[in-house]
Amino acid sequence: MQWISMIVCGFVLDLLLGDPPRWPHPVKAIGHLIAWLTKWFNHPAYSAACRRVLGAVMWLITVGIAWGIVAGLMWLTSGIVWLNFVIGTYFCYTCLSIKGLAIASNGIIKSLRHQDLSEARKQVGMIVGRDTEQLSGESVCKATIETVAENTSDGVIAPLMYLMIGGPALGMAYKAVNTLDSMVGYKNEQYGDIGLVPAKLDDLFNYIPARLTWAFLMLATVLLGYDVRDAFEIGTRDRENHRSPNSGFSESVVAGALNLRLGGPHYYFGELVTKPFIGNQNANAATTVDIQKTIKMLYLTSVIGLIIFAACRGTIMIIGGFG
């Protein structure tokens, strides 16, 4: 049951503290490692096939180091219960990004309500991959909503699931998988080859969590009194209307629950990327109120996921005689 206690404490810490920018964070270290490896492995002199192989090597190195360091620390401190608990709780805390995402989104809301579109564009550019310099106020709202919806899976439900399965080490390995995809998993000339394997493996790791998030978001929609019928209808109809095999699952429920139309074409690195739309054509224009509602769905879905995963883990432990 110690893993459950670590995860619950890490969850509470995330709700209380978020991710203070000046605090040390293992994901920052993972990002520096990926940037360093990309510099050496993604050389234009290498052939496309070579860069794809090196992308797989980079994935193994990054995920292996992330898992190995945490697993090693947990093993080395296994005889000191309190220290083991503190270290495990810290890594569980850093795997989650609930409050940090909410803080960033609330900052965008504040800028938009103060009519500071330029600042809102800068802020949303820090949490999305698309180009934001020319976004309208509504497009900023949509980008924020899409990111909160997608990260409800990638930043909360997926790490929670892997933490419950394999403890802090597997949780941190998942964060390495996800960080690799966010940094090199782009289908463009610069990263299309070296990011191929990281992107595909990120899709694989997020396959089950994305579908669980769909179900948890539906339950949150019911509990919050949002549009359950449209959430289910559009969540069923449009959940695969996305270039990613997973991202549409969370975005479609949010689009239906709030009567929004998400997705569509966006610019990435100056290149127009066509994406399917999610939601009805005659949907409402996205506003800051919709961002607030999406944040509420994020929080409630996170709690639902924690309760369900902890209950499953606890039941398995008790049945297996490990309680």
Order of alpha helices (4+ residues) and beta strands (2+ residues): alpha-alpha-alpha-alpha-alpha-alpha-alpha-alpha-alpha-alpha-alpha-alpha-beta-beta-beta-beta-alpha
